Amino acid sequence: MNKEEILKEREFYYSHIFVLFEIVKCLKNRELCFLSHKGEIPRKTARNMIAFTIDYLKKHFRWINFDKYSINMYHSVARLKPNTIPVFSYNLRERTKTQEYKDFKKEFINFVEGYNLFIDLDGKEDFEKCYQEAKEIKKIFDEYKIPYYLLNSSFKGFHFHVPAEYMPNMEISELLKLINKVVYNIKGIYDFKTIDLSIFDLKRVCKVPYSYECSGAICLPLTDVQFNNFSSKMVSMKEVIKNIKIKNRGLILRTHNLDEKALKENVINFIREFK
């Protein structure tokens, strides 16, 4: 599709309130970011935003001229403390003058209460290898019975998340080092080629579940059946709207029929194996 077709399709997708509602739920206690799709001119970039209601999200859409540009939505891998993210001015010049903004930028770690164990697999160069490696990671996660959800990040990539609430209770800076080490070791031990290690810091962002990725894919939380039978057609906007009941669908978190205590213990055992 050309840009005009993509923008028209995206507008139709986001016209569904149940879609926006699922997106807003995923943005709870997360920083929202808008980043232009590769090659978009002029480049549109906006960070340090919150969207705890559909009205707020729509307001952001209008401000950034979302209907005119190929822009993707991201959220922070870090989970922020509830009700602590300041509401900043859209005027960047005015925003940067405020003490709240300076504090948020300089002392970001003080706003963070958790961090997902996040693995990003990029299959732009070789999707089949990416898909096979994603299957191996899923197998490992299932064997250790750790809580996770997974989604496609585009037509040619996948994201795995172990939510922050299941991670060890420790200082955020130390937790981030531990997560980085675990993902680095998984990549090295299994010789995975498609795990992206290019960015691993406190302000890392990832695609928002249920958002429209400007190649035409919906970043869809996948069931086991959907993942095992994954195809680009499956996550196209038309197929998602036609075949998937999005309302109240959530992130499809795997809990393996275990309680929270057991899941946390399994995460600790998993980390112990790979740190």
C-alpha positions, 0 to 999 in steps of 0.5 A: 500500500502507498502512504495515502492508503495506509493513512486511510486504513489506519484512520478506519482502524482507530475509529473503533472505540474498542481498539482505542480502549485496549490501547489505553489499557496497555498504556497504563503507567507507561510513557507514550511515544510517537515516532515517525515510520522510517523514511517519513519526512518531516520526522515526527517525534514526541516522548514523555506523554501519557494517555490514561483515557481515550480522550487524551489519546485522541488529543495527542493524535490531533496535536501531532497531526496523526492523520497526515503522517506515518507515525508509530506508537510506542510505550516505555518498557519501564513501568512508571509509578502511578500518578507521577508522570507530569502532564507537559505542554505540547509546546516543546520550548515551553515544556523544557523551561519547566522544573517538572520537565527538567526533573523528569528528564534528569531523574527519570529513574526515580519515576520508575517502579518496574521493568519488563523482561523484554526481547525484541526479534527483528526479522527484516533481513530473514523472517524465517530465521526470526520466526524459528528463533521466536518459537525457540524462545517461546519453548524456553519460556513455556518450559520454565513456566514463566508468565509472558505475552507475545505479539508481532511488532510488524509483519516481520518481527516479534516482541516477548514480555515478562511483565514488570510485576513478576520480576525480582524486587530490587533496585531498578538500576540493578534489575536493568543490568540483570535483565540485560545480562539474561537476554544477552546470555540467551542470545549467546547460548542459543546463537540467536541472530535476530534478537536486537541488543542495540538499545538496552537502557531505562528509557527503551520503548517498544510497540504498543499492543493493538497499535497500527504499525505503518507497514500495515500490520496490527501489533497483535497479542498472539494466542498459541494457535495464532503464533504457531500458524502466524502469517502476515495476512493474519495481522493485516488490519482487515483480517484483525477487524474481521476475525478478532474480537478485540474488545476486552481481549487483553494481552493474552498473558500465559500463566500456566494455571499457576498463582502469582507466587509460583510464577514469581518463583519460576521467574527467579529460577529462570533468571538464575539459569541465565544470568 
